[in-house]
Amino acid sequence: MKLLYKIEDKPPMGVSIVLALQHMLAAMGAIVAVPLVVGSAIGMATDEMVILVNAALMVSGLVTIIQCKGAGPVGIRLPVVMGTSFTFVAISISIGLESGVSAIFGSALIGSLVMIIGSRFMPQIRKLFPPVVSGTVVLLIGLTILPVAVDWFAGGFVGQEGYGDYNNLLLGLLVLVVVIVLSQLGKGIVSAAAIVIGMFVGYLVAIILGIVDFSPVGSAPVFALPSLLPFGLSFTISGIIGMSIAYLVTIMESTGDFLALSDATNTKLTGSKLSKGILCDGLGSALASTLGTTPFSSFSQNVGIVSITGVASRHVVALTGLIMVFAGLFPKIGALVVTIPSPVLGGAGLVMFAMIISAGIGILARINFTKRNMMIIAVGVAFGMAVTFRPEILHSFPDSIRVIFSSGITAGSLVALLLNLVLRVSRSDEVQCTAEKRESLKEQIEESEADNLSEADNLSELDEKTNYNN
C-alpha cells in the first residue's frame, strides 16, 4: 500500500497530534481494562486499582516512546504502541488469589528475564518465519482478535444487558461507515485521521442519545505520580513458572505483530531489529512490575490503523506515547477515554482488526500455493481457530500446556512452524506454480492493456462528439 507518511516522516505538529490521538483512542480501553480485570478479580480496593491503572498508562507511554524512537540496543524503531497484555490476565489472577498481590509483580519481574534473554536469539528465530509461516501468523492475529471487535460492536460481551440491541448496532455501523467513507474518499489528513473522526462522530451521537456515563471522570483524581514498588515484591516458584510460560507466548505474539507491522510499513524486519523489539518488551515488563502494573506487549489493533490510514511515521506513534504519559499523570484524561461506549470502539475495531487479516492475505499472496504451502496454512489456521472458538478442548491438559496453547496465535503459529520444518519442499511443484503465476500475470497485463486501449478509444470518441457539438 502507498504510504501517506513513511517511517521517518515527521508530519506538522497539529497533524501529528490528531494522528497520535487516533492511536491512543484505539489502545486506551485495552490498556485500562487489563489492570481493572485483574484488580477486580483478586479483590483490590479502589485506590489500589487507581495505582494499577495510572502505572499502566505511564509505562505504556514510556515503553511506546522507546520502542518507536529507540535507545541504543533497545526498541524496534517502528510505529509500535505498547500496552498491558491480556495474555497475563489469567496467570496474574491465579497468583494473586493464591499468594497475594506482591507475588504477581515478583513473578512478573523474574519472568521478564525470559524475554530479555530470549531477545538475543531472535536472529535465529526470525529465520523460522518465511512468508508461508509469517503470513499464517499475521492472518491468525487478525482472525483471533476480530471477535473482540464484534463484541464491542454489539455492546460489550455476550450476556451483558443490551448486547446486540439495535441502538448499539446502529451506533457501531455509523462509525464503521464514516471510517470506510473517509479512508476511501477523503484526502490528506481527512483520510489519515478517518478512525479518530469516525470515533468522534460516534461519541457525539452517543452523548446526544444519553448513553455516555461520565461518572469515571468525576471520581478520577486530577493528578497522580507513580511510586516505586507500591505493592512490594514476593516470589513463588509456581508463580515464576507460570509467568515465564506467559512470556514465551508473548514472544510469539509480539513477533507476529512486528511481522505484520513491517509489512504494513514496507520495512524489512531483520533479526537484529526483532531482537531490539523483544528486548524492549522484556525491559518494559520489568519496569511495569516495579511500578505496580501487569506485563506488556505490542498492540495488534494499532497495526490495523497503520494499514488503514497509510501513516507509518514512528514519530507520530512516539507522540502517542507522550500523550499516554500525560494521561498517567492526569488520570481524568484516561477516565474520559474510558467513557467511549463499546459500539463506538467496535465500529472502528472491525476495520482495524480486519485490515490485519488483509495484511496476512497480502503476505501469503507472494508465495507459491503448492500442496505443501497450502497444508501449512490450512492446518496452522485450523489449530489456531480451534482453541480460539473452543478453548474447552484443552480442559484435560495441565495448566502449563493450557497457558501456551490457549492462545490461538501461539497454537497456530507453532503448528505452522513445525510443519514448515517437517514437510519437504517439492521443487517440481514450486517450478510449476511459478510458471502458472507468470502465465496468470501475463494474462492480467494483457487484459489491463486491452482495457486501457478500450478506455482510450472511448475517450477519443467522446472528444470527437464534443468537438462536433461545439
N, C-alpha and C positions, 0 to 999 in steps of 0.2 A: 504494500500500500504506500502511496505517496504521502510523505510526512509533511505536515504544516510547519512544525518546528522539530529539528533534529536534536540529537543527544546534546550537543554542545551549544545549541542556540539559546540566547537569552532574550525572551520577549520583553517588551516595555513593562515597567513595573506594574502599572494598572492592569494590564492584560494578565501578567503573571499571577497577581493576587486572585483574580477571578478563576483562573485555571487551577491554582493551588487549592482554593476553597472547594472546587469540584471534587478533587481527590479526598479532601478532608471529610466532606459530607458523605462520601461513599464508604469511608473507613470507620468513621467515629462510632457508629452504632455498634459494630462488632468489637471495637476496642473496649468500649464501656461494658458490653454485655458479658464478656468472659469474667472479669472480677466480680460483677454483680451476681452471676450464676453461682460461682464458687463460694462467695461470701454468704449468700443466702442459704446455700445447701449445708454449710457447716455451722450455721447459727451465729455469724458475726454480728456485732452491734452496728447500728447505722453509722456512727462516727468512724468505726474501723473500716467499713466499706467505702467511705469517702476517701480514706487514705489509699485504699487499693485502686480506686478509680483515678485519683489525682496522679498517683505514681505511674499508672498505665499510660495516661496521656503524656506525661512528662517524658518517660523513657521512650515511648513510641516516637515522639518528636525528635529526640536526640539521636536515636538509632537510625531513623529515616534520613536525617541530615548526613550522618556519617556514611550510610550506605550509598547515598547519592553523590556526595562530594568526595568521599574517600579520605582516609587518614593513614598514609604510609601503606602497609600491607593489609589494611582493614577497609572494607567497603568495595562493592562491585562496580560502583560508578555508573549505575543505570537508574532510571526513574522508578525506584522501588519504595513502596510505602510499607513500613513495618508496624506490627501491632501484636497484641496478645493473641495467642493461638488456642483454638478450640481443641486441638489435639491433647492439651494438658488438662482439660476440664475434669474428665473422669478420674484420672490418677490423682489430681490435686484434691478433689473431694474425698477420695478414699483415704489419702494420707492425713488430711485434716481431721476427719472423723475418728481415725484410729489413733493418731499421735499428736494432734494439735496443730495450730496454725504455723508455729515456728518450724515444724518438721517439713511443711510444704516448701518453705524457702530454703531450708538447709539442704533438702534433697535436690531441689532445682539448681542450687548453686553448684553442688558436686556433679550433678548430672550434666551440666553445661560443658564439662570437660570433654564429653563425648563429641560435641560439635566442634569445640576448639581444636582438639587433637585430630578429629576426623577431617577437618578442613585441609590438612596437609596432604591428604590422599585424593583430593578432588581431581587433579590432573589425570590420575589413573581411572577414577570413576567416570570422568567425562567421556573416556574412550568407549565406555559401555553403552553410550547413548547415540547410536547412529539415527538417521531420520526415522526409520521404521519404529524405533523404540521411543524417541523423543516426541514424535507426532502422536503416538498412542498415549503417552503420559499427559501431554497437553490436552488432548481430547478428553481424557478421564477427568482432568481438573475441572473442565467446563461442565461435563455431564454430572459429576458428583456434587457440585455446589449449586447447580441450577434449581434443585428442589427448594433450597433456601429462599431464592428469589420468588419462587411460586408461592411459598408460604407468606412471605412479606406481601406479595400482591393480593393475596386473599384476606389478609388482615392479621397475621401473627403466626399462629400454629394451629394444627388440627385439634379441634375440641374447644378452642378458645371462643368465647362469646362473640358473635358477629363474623366468624370465619366464613368467607365466601359470600357475604352479603353483597347485594347489588351496589351499595354505596362504595364499598371497598374496591370492588372490581372496576367500577366506572372511574374511580379516582386513579387507580393504578393504570388503567387504559389511557386516561388523559395524559399522564406523564409519559407513558410509552410512546404515544402518538407524537407528542411535542418533541421528544428526543429524536425520533426517527425523521420527522419532517425537517427539523433544524439541522441535523447532521448531514442530511442528503441535499437539501436545497439551500441551506444557509451558506454564507461566505465568510471567510476570515474568522474573527473572534466569535461570531454567532454560531458557526459550525463547531468550532473548537470547544465552546462552552455549552454545547447542546444539553449535556446532562445536568449541569447546575441550573440552567434556565428552566429545564423541564421540571426539576425538583422544586424550584422556586414557585413556578406556576401551580404545581400540585399543592404546595404548602399554603399558598394564599387561598386556594379553593377550600382546603381543609379548615382553615381558620374561619372562613365565611360560613362553612357548614357547622361550625362549632364542635369539631371533633379533635381539636388540639388541646392537650392538657398542659398548662403552663406551671403547674404546681412544683415540678422539679426545679424550675428556675428560682422560684421564691425560697425554696428550702436549701438551695446550694449556697455555700459560703462565698463571699466576694473574693477573698484571696487566701491562698494556701501554699505553703512550701513543703516539699517532700523532706522526710527525715531519714537518716541512716538507720537501718535495721529496726524499723518501728515495731516489729513483732518478734525480734530475736531470731536465732537460728538454732535448730536442733537436728540431729542426724539419726536416721534409722536405715538399716540395711535394706529392708523391703522397699522403703520409700525411694532410696537412691537407685535401686534396680529398676523400679517402675518408671521413674523419671528418665533414666538412661535409655530405656526402650522407647519412650515417647520422643526423646531427642533423635533417635535413629530414624523414626518415622518422619520427623520434621525435616531431616536432611533430604530425604527422598522428595517430600512435598515442595520444599524450597528450591531444590534442583529443577523440578518441573516448572515452577513459576519463573525461574531465571531463564530456562529454555524458551518458554512462551514469550517472555519479555524481550529476549534477544531477537526473536523472530519478528515481533511487532515493531521493534525499533531498527530493524535492518542492521543489527550489530552482531559480529561474530563473538560467540561465547567460548573463550579458551578455558583450559583447565585452571590456569593461573587466576583468571577473573572469577571463576566459580569458587576457588579457594578463598578469595578475599570476601566474597559474599557470604559464604557459610561461616567464616571466621567472625564476621560482623554479627551474624545471627547468634552465635555462641556467646560472644562477649556481651552483646545486648541483653541476652537472657540472664547472664551472670549479674549484670548491673541491675536488672529488674528484681532479682532476688534480694539484693542488698537494700533496695529502696522500697521493698514491700509490695510487689505485684508479680503476676504469673509470667512464665516464659513467652518468648516472642518468635514470630516467623514472618515471612513476606505475605502480603495480602493479594490474593488472586483477583479480586474484583477490580483492583486498580490497573492490572494488566489489561482488562477489558476496556477501561477508559482510554488507555493509550491507543488501543486498536480502533475504537470508535472515532476518537477526535483527531488522531494523527499528531498529537502533541507528545513528543518523546523527550522533551527537554528535561534533563536531570536537575537543572537549576530550578525549574518550576516545582518539582516534587520536593526538593530540598526546602523550598519556601513553605510547602505544606507541613513539613516537619517543624519549622519555626512557629507556624500558627498553632500546631498541637502543643508545643511547649507552653505558649501563652495560655492555651485552654487548660493546661495542667496547673498553671499559676493562678488562673482566674476561673474557678470551677463553674461559674454561671454561664460561661461560653459553651462548655461541654454540655451543661444541662439544657441549654437552648437547642442544641443539635439533637439531643435525645428526644425532644418533643416532636420531631418529624414523624408523622404517622407511618406505620408499616407499609401501607399501599403505595405511598409516595416513593419509598425506598424500593419497593418491588417493581414499580414501573420502570425505574432506571436499572435496577438489578437484572431484570430479564434480558435487557440488551447487553449489559456488561458481561454477564456470565455466558450468554450465547455467543458473544464475539470470541471468547476463549475457545469454544468448540470450533468456530470457524478457523481460528488460528491453527488448531490441531489438524483440521482437514487440509489446510494450506500446506502444512509441513508434509503430510502424508501424500499429497498430490505430486510431490517431487520424486517419489520412489517408484520403482517398477512394481506393479501389482502381480508378482509371481505367486504361486501357490504357497510358498514359504512365507512371504511377507504378509499375505492375507491371513494366514493361520496365526501369525504372531499378533496381528491387530485384533482379530476376532476373539481369540482366547483371552488376550490381555483385557480387552474391554468387557468380555463376559464375566471374568472373575471380579473385576472392579465394580461392575454394576450389581453383581450378585450380593456382595457384602454390603453395598450401599442400600439396596432396597429390601434385603432380607438379612439383617445383621444377626437374627436369631440362629442362622445356620452355624454360627461359631459357639453356641452355648455350651457344647461339650468340651471345648478346649480350655486349657489352663489360662489364667489371666495374662501371662506374658505373651502367649500366642494371640490372644484376642486383642491386646493393645496394638500389636503390629498389623494384623490383618483386618481389624475393624475399619481401617481407613481404605476406602475404595481406591484412592490414588495409589497408596502403597501396595495393596494387594495386586492390582492390575499391573503396576509398574514392575514389580518383582517377577511376575509371571512372564511379562514381555521380555524382560532382561534375560531370564532363564532360557526361554525359547530361542531368543536370538543367538545365545551361546551354543545351544544344543543342536538346533536344526541346521542341516548342511545347506550351503548356498549352491544352487544349481546354475552353472554357467550358461547352459543352453537356454534355460528359462529366462535368465537375465538378458541374453542376446536377443531372444525372440520378443520380449516385452519392449526392449529398447527400439527394435525395428518397428514394432507396432506403434509406439509413441511417436516416432519420427514420421511414419506414414499418416497418422492422425493429425499431427501438427501441420504437415504439408497440406492436407485437405482443408484444415481450418484457415490456413493462409490463403489458399486458392479461393475459398468461399468468401473470405473477407475482401480480397481484391475484387471479386466479382460484384459484391455488394457495393463497394466504393465506386466502381465503374457505373453501376446502375444508378447510384445516387448522383454521380456527376452528370449522367445523361439527363436525369430528371431536372437537375438544376439548370442545365443548358437549355432544355425545352421551356422551362419556366421563364428564363431570361428572354428567349425569343418571343414568347407570348406577351411578356411585359412590354418589350420594345414595340411590338405590333400595335398593342393597345394605345401606347403613347403616341 
